[in-house]
Amino acid sequence: MAVCVRSFVEGHPGTQTNALVMRKIKRICLNRWSFDSLGGSLDTFDFSFSLEMASSPPIDLTTQLEYYVLRDTLLGKNFVEQDVKRALELASTYQHPDAQWLSKIFAGKDVKTRNEAKEVFLAQGDDDARALCFAALLAWPQDHARLRRSAEMGFAFAQAVVAGLTETTREQEFSFALRSSLQGERDGYFYLGQCFEDGWGCERDLSKAKENFHISAKLGHCLAMNFLGCLLDEADAQRWHWWGVAASRGYSWSFLGNFAPLIDRFKSDPLLAPAVFMIGRALKGHINTEKREIFGDRSKFDARIVPANRAVSFFSFQCYTARAAVDTWCLMARRINSKVNKDIRKKIGMLIWETRELALYKESNADEADSQPKRFRLS
């Protein structure tokens, strides 16, 4: 059921928890957006979530990431192959509250398939929002009625899923995505980013879109990584970082479709060095010349292999050069330690640090393959 934030919290008598939850909600909202841009004040804006979820203690990042891997494995989402048995094995070892809940309701049951798992969730009854959501997602076709009931009961994951349904209106998508993200749900941040990018149910704001895509990407959402990269400049190393991570997890279309032209332009534009470095970093270990694959993709291999090798070679030699520079300065430090007083040593260190941005490495022969280390020089 949908209720106003203040009336919902004040309708649950208790100790200081209510006031703390109100402050938490207000702080999150006002830090992230102006409430005017959301179409109302804190007293009137319509949210739907449970007091228990809103007042729960924060969960550390490692625990969150573990749970999302478990959930993606259980449902076969986010470019992860579905493996129900493996997911339930992971649940028994993780500390996330939802993982512990899964372990509890599946305890003593030999469940291996999605249909078997769905029956276990259905057995939890219609008052368990989490069970309703998972049962709906494991059904084929998906049970949208159960999904909406779960979302209306306040389950953040269900709210995110409902936000992405085709029959959901733009205004509803924004509302569900916002409510989901306020509970820290990875997929909620993704759909909220989409709303801000396209102006669905809110004013278009690319800065807020990037912010939400970035949060979702850090929580492992592959499409959020892709959408974030699309909003960044092609010379921005972060575009290639996130596209590279997404490619390594199964979504390689954006990376493979765009990296080669940039590598070619690097011959005449040294300012692309940070992007090329990140491209090489992403590609390293993902080129299989025997199978003629890059990130497991065989398409256009002949056209892509030369720029791919150039990027990897550039990355590898930058790392080599950096290590050599560190070794050299460490050797110098040891030699001058007993001969130069402390103040001069500090001054030398400061000069080195201040000139770090001027160290631009350039290839001496950009067309060589990466079979041998390339020579670089400092400009």
N, C-alpha and C positions, 0 to 999 in steps of 0.2 A: 504494500500500500504506500502511496506517495503522501508525504507529509512535509510541512514546513520545518526547517531545521530547528528553530527555537521551540515550536510547539511540540515537536517530537521529543527533544531532549527534556524539556520541562514536564512532559507527560510521563517520564520515568523517574519517579521520586527516588532519591538516594542521597549519598553523602556528597563529597566534593567532586565525584566523577562527572556529573552533569556539567558543572561549570568548566571543568578541565576540557571536556570534549568540545564545548562551545568555543573555548579559546583556541583549541587545536584547529578546528574547522575554519574559524575566522582567520587565523594566522596563515594557514595553507592557501586559502582563497585570496587574501589580500596580498600575499607575497607573490602569487603567481599571476594574478590579473587584477585590474580594477573591477570592482563588482558592478559598476555602471555598465561595463562592456558585456556583462553577463545578463543584463536585462532586468536587474532588480537588486534589492538590498538583501542582507543576510537574513532579515526577519521574514522576507517574503519569497526568497528563492526556493524552488521546490527540489528537495533531495529525497532519495530513497535508499536507506541503508539501516542496518541494525546498530543499536547502541553498543553492543558487544564488539562488532567489527570496528566501529569508529574509535573506540576507546582502548583497543588492543595495543600492547607495547610494540615499538618498532622492531622489525626483523632485520638482522644484518644481511649485507649484500650476498655473502657466500651462501647463506641458508636460502635466500630468495632464488638465486641462480640454480641451486641444486633442485629446488622444488619445480622450477619451470622446466628443467630438463626432464624430470619425472613426469610432469603433466603432459608435455609434448610427446613423450614416449608412450604414455597411456592412450592418448587420443590420436596420435599420428599427425600432429600439427607442426607448423613452423619448420617445415622441411626435415622433419625427423620421422624415421620409419616407425610405424606402430609396432609395439611389442608389449602386450598387456602383462605377460608374465614378468618380464624384465622390470617394468615400471613398478609392479607391486613388490618386487625384491628391493628396489631402491627405496620405496616408501618405508620399509622396515628399518632402514639405516639412517634416514634423514630426521632432522629435528624440527622442520617446519610444521606448524600446527595442522595444516591440511594433509601433510604427509603422514603424520601420526594418526589423524582421523582415518585416512585410507587404510593404514596398517591395521587399525582396530576393527573396522567393519569387514575386512577381508581375512581376518585371522582365522586359521583353521580351514579355509576354503581353498580348494584346488581350482583356481581360475586361470585360464590360458587364452580365452578368446574374448572379443569385444562383446558378443552376445551374452556370454557368461557374466562378464563384468557388469553389463547393463542390468541384468536381473538382480544382482547384488545391490546395485544402487536403487532400483525400483522398490526393493524390499525395505528400504529405510523409511518409506512413507512419503506423503505429499507435504509434510511440514519441514522437511530437511532441504533447505535451499541448495546446499552443495550437491546432495545426491540427485536432486531434480535436474540440475545443470548437467552433470556428467551423464546421467541416463539419457537426457535429450541429445547430447552430442554423440553418444555411442549408437544411437538409433539411426536407421537408414530407411527413408530420409530423416533428417534431423527433426526432432519434435519441437517446433517453434512455440507451441502452447506452453510446454513445460519450461522452456527457456525463459519465456516472458514472466511466468509465475516466479521462477527463481530470481530473476532480475528485480521484480517488484518486491520480493521479500528482502532484497538488499545484498545479494551475493555479487561481489564486484566482477568476477569473471563472467557471470551470466550477463551482467549489464554491458560489458564490453562486447560480448558476442551479439547481443541484441542490437547494439549500436551499429554493427556491421551488416545486419540483415537487409536485404533489398527492399522489403516492405516497410522498413522503418523510415519515417519522414526525416528530413534534414534537421528539424527542430528537436525531434526525439533523439536522433543520433547524438547531437551535441549534449543533450541533457543526460542521457545514459553514459556517454563517454566521460563527461565531467564527474558524475557521481562515482563511476568506476575508478577514475584516476585519483580522486580524493582518498580512496582507500589504498592507493599505492599499487594498483593492478597494472601490470606491464601492458596488456592489450588495450586497457582503457587509455593510457597515454598515447598509444599509436592512433586510435580512432579520434582522440581529441586533436592530435596533430593534423589529421586529415581535415577535420572541421575547420581549424584555423587556416589551413593552407587554401581551402576552397571557399571559405565563408559560408559553411553549412550551419545554419542556426546561430551564427555569431558574425561579428565583423571579421573580414579577412585580415590576418595578421601573420606574416611569414616569420617574424621573430618568435612568436609564441608557438608556431608550428615547429620550427627548428628545436625549440626548447623541449617540447613534448616528444618529438621523434628521438631526440638525444637521450632522454630518460629511458624511453622504451628500448632503444638500441643497447644501452648499457645493461639492460635487463635481458638481453639476448634475442630480441624480436628482429628476425631477418628482414622483413618488409620495412620496418622502421629504419633499419640501417640503410636500405636502398632509398627510401623517401628522403632521409636526411642528406644522403650524398647528392641526390638530385637538386637539393636546395643550396648546395655549396658550389663555389666556383671550381672549374676544372683544374685550376692551378693550386687549389687548397689541398694540402696533404691529407687533411681529415676526410675529404671525400673519398680518397683512395684507401684510407684506413678502413672506413666503414664498409665500402664496397668490397674490399678485400676480405674482411671478416665474413660478410654475407656470402661471398663466393666460396669460401672454405667450408661453409655450412650447407651449401647446396643451391644458393641463389646467385649464379654467376653472370646472368645476362647483362646487367649494367656494366660490370667490370670488363668482361670480355668484349663487349660491343664498343668500348670507348677508349681503352688504354693505348692501343697501337698508334693512332694519329698523334697523341700527345708525345709519345716516345720519339716519333719522327721529328716533331717540332723542337724537341730538346736540342737538336743539332745547332739550331740558330737562336735558341732562347734559353740561356743558362738559368734564368729565374725559375724555370720549371724543375730545377734540381730537387727541391723538397718533395714534389709530387712524384717524380721519377723514383726517388729513394723509397717512398712508401709503396709504389707499384712493385718495385723489385722485392721489397720485403714481403708483400702479400703473395707474390708468385713463387718465391723460393720454397721448394719442397712440393710444389703443386704442378710441376711440368713432368710429364711422362713421355719421353721421346720414343720408347718402345711401342707404347700403345697409341702414340700420336695424340695425346690428350693434354689439355690445360684445364685444371679444375674439373677433371673428369669429362670435359667436353671435347669432342673430336672435330667440330665444325670449324672451317677456315684455319686449320692447323698450320698449313704452309704459310699463310699470310701473317699469322700471329707469332710464330716461333722466333723469328729474328728479333722483333722489338721486345718480345718477352725475355729472351736471353740477354739483350742489351740492358734491360732494367735490372735483372738479377745480378748481372756482372757489376753494374754501377753500385747497387746496394752492397754487394759483397766487398768491393774494394773500398767503399767509404768506411765500412766497419773495420777493415784491415788497417786503413790509414789512421782512423781514430785510435785504434789500439796501439799502433806504432807511435803516434804522437804522445799518448799517455805514458808509454814506456820511456820515451825520450825525456820527457819532462821529469819523470820520477828519477831517472838516472842523474839528470842535472841537479835535481834537488838534493840527492844524496851527496853529490860532489861538492856543492856549494854550502852545504849545511854547516860545515865546520870552518868555512872560510869567509862567509858573509854574515853580517849581523842580522838579527831578527827583523828589524824594521825594513831593511832592504829586501829580505826574502818576501815579506808581506807585500811590498810595493811591486815586486816582480809578479807575484801571484795575482795581484789586482789587475796589472796590465794584461796579463794573459786572459783573465776572465773578461775584461772589457772589450777585447778584440776578437772574442769568439765568434761574433756575428759576421766578421769580415772574412772568415775562412771559407771561401767558396772553392770547392774542388771541381776541376774540369777534366774531361776525358782527353787523352792525347790522340786516341784513335777510336772514334765512336763506332766504327763499322766492324771491329773485331768481334768474333764470337766469344763466348765466356769460357772457352777451354783453358785459357791462360789469364792470370790476373792482368788487368790493364794498368797503364801508368797514368798517374794523375799528378797535377801540380797545383800548388796553392797560388791563387792570384793575389 
